[in-house]
Amino acid sequence: MEKIVVVDNKERLEEYARTIEKFFVLYTKSFPDADEREDPQIIIRRIHDGNFKPYSPSTAIILAVGDSCVFGGSIVEYYRESQCMLLTYIVIDTASRGKGIARKILHDGISHFIKTKGEHVKAVFFESNIPGETDNDSFDPWQRYQVFSKLGAKWIDIAYAQPSLGKGKDRVYNLNFFIFPSFSGIGNRLQKEVVVSFMDVFYRELGVENPQADSDFRTMLQSIEDCSHDGYIPLKEMPRQEQNVFSFQNVSVAYHFSEQFIDPKGKQLPDGMVSCPVFGSYEFDLFQFRFQSKLGRPYRTVCKTGAPVKTITVRFPEKIEFITEGHFETLINRQPELQVEVKLNCTRFKNGNHIWTLVFNPVLDCSFTQTDIIKLINLFNRSQECSNIESSTVFFDGQQKFDTIESLAKSLAVVCSKHSFNLMYSGVVQVDAPGDLANPDTNSEVWKEVIAAIDKVAKNDFAEKSELEKRYLKEKEVRDILNIMCGFALGIFDYNRMSYEEVLDTIMPMTSSVHTFVLMNKGILASFSMDDKLFETVKSNIGMNPYLLISSTVLAYNDTESSKSEEELDGLLDSKNPAGSLRYLISKRKYLERKINEEILPNVFHYPTERIIFEKGMSHRGISDRIENVRNRFEELVSLIDDGITSRKANSDIIVSVLLAAISILSLEKVYGNIFQAIDKYGSFAEAWKIYGMRWLAFLAFFVIAISLTARFVIRSKKKIK
């Protein structure tokens, strides 16, 4: 039974002297890189003499000992100026690994050492070798990361550089910097000042008199600043290595791009694009009978024919970062470049707008791993993991570099710079039977069995559902396949965390057979098949099953047009001064009615599978709801136009009333002018009245009537305007 001993003073050094000698033999063996290993005599001197120099930390050796042996141990330093600890080394004897000794050293030994400080410890840090950058290591660094992860460690992702540990030793750059947050009650973020304060003291203790003047220190400070938010550094999960089980030769990923290209007659083709008889035959076959006439076809797809298949290089980030269940995860990608074949086509709709489609396939005799496929899906899919794939991936067409897949597609399509050209966050992934990574040409029979089982489950075979669950729990290959399918369907990297019920809910298909099934999840249309002969036929020219491609393209078009209609209508109705000119509103109403009622496509497909994909896609992606919302808001636009017409009529009434009032005033002035002239002429009012009295009464009556009508028109017009 092991016992935990904390050696933190000279009395304990003397008591456990021989045990400490054994520990340092294990220590030297476990840290073969002399630049990473501190001189044991310096460590012992710090414990014996205390703070024998400025910034020198309080040090302890924590041992896990038996009757006459050392199972393992660690060296811990406490830097009082920063109130932080550094776990500098932890070693476990090979024969004692996997027995929970490291956990006891941490939880019992470090906890005891913290209590002896008599103050709050802000953080317990440690370093560990970066996998792939360490040539001389006694333990697999990835396995070490797994151990630390189980012990609750988190990653502080900064540009860490360890100063020289002594005379004749070099600085060390192949280290990551970590923390055990549980010792200090820290959540998923840490105040950046805690790290800065510790680094300043740490560098000074190791002989850097002015850290601020040190280039490595300044680089580290800048990286701390770059990753901080509101004064805090996010704590990430321990980095994981990209691990793959399967490779796929027959796989394709398709991306859609919308181009707003005004050519109402629909006659002009994109530069370099011609009608493709192969694609056209599949497209024509899918139409309902009423759309098969030459004039009735709502769209036509063209492609580049005669051109050699283009190969491009996709360079993904080496660190794939994403968030899962509130945790910051990092997947290390040591082979970030992927060679892909590119196929390009363009579907032209009657209103003159285009949906371009870019298809990626593995180059000849090569394959994609499952992680490659998820990376490619993340270029269009906005998954809940919020990965950095879309923002950090670059593309190379020969020597030409493109920072986004959108700019790559626009270059390949030779699109006019004045046209609107945008990546759509929907696409297609088609995956046929995989091969084992050790033997990519071998199809998986288990893959075939899983597809057949999914078909039965989709048709409410409860016995098959129960049997599949048993296999999922017992057979690793079944579990791997179902989890990977789930990863493709959602476009997520952390697919292994899901339960059987979650996986089954995710991959429940829209349509299925014993050989294939198709599902949709948000922007992803996914197909899983076994020996798809059509896929094999079209892989070299179209790149993907054209029936999937066409269905997805029509949905992408309806998504674009309905979104644009909703945006324009909302802009008209929700602005602070929505009225504009009446003629403008009337023209917009006609435009939106035409777009919703004529330009957005109905279900043009003949076969059940494509009809189901269309119907469920319109509902699943909210396109039908958006169209319904636009139609409902038409009433607001109609009301706005009616108000404009009413206001215009009211303004006309006011003008008429003003004119009448003006005439009345002029008439009255003339009448009263005549009265005074008549009195002067006849010498008295009585004599003048005899001659002009009836005429004056008539003019007075006319004046009263005109004033009354004017007042009435003004009051009525105000009410109508309100």
PEURCOR-V722599 format. One line per field, one symbol per residue. phi: phi as a letter, one per 30 degrees, with the letter a starting at -180 (. if undefined). Layout:
BEGIN
phi->???
END
This chain:
BEGIN
phi->.dbcbccbadddeddcedddedddddddddbddddccddeddddddddciddaeidddbbccccbcdbbcdlabcbbccdechbcbddbbbbeedcdiciddddddddddeddddddiadcdaccacaddeiccdcbdbedddddddddddjdbccdbddbddedldicddcccbccbbcdddciddcabdddddddddddddddcjcdbedcdddddddddddddcdbhibcdccdeecddbbccbbdcbbbcbcbcbdbdaedicdcdeicbdcdddeddddddddedccddddddabcbadcidddccbcccdddcdcacbhicdcbcdcdbdcbdbdcbbbbcccddjdccdbcccbddeicbcdddedddddddbcddddhdcdddccbbbcicdcbdbdddddddddhdeddddbbdcdbabbbbcedcdedbddcdcddedddddddddddcidddddddddddddccdddddddddeddddcicdcdddddeddddddcdddbabdcabbbbbhdccbbcbbhdddeddcedccjaedddddedddddddddddddddddddddccddbddhdddddddddddddddddbdddddddcdeddddedddddddcidddddddddddeeddddddedddddddddddddddddddddddddddddddddddddddciadddddecceddddddddddddddddddddddddddddd
END
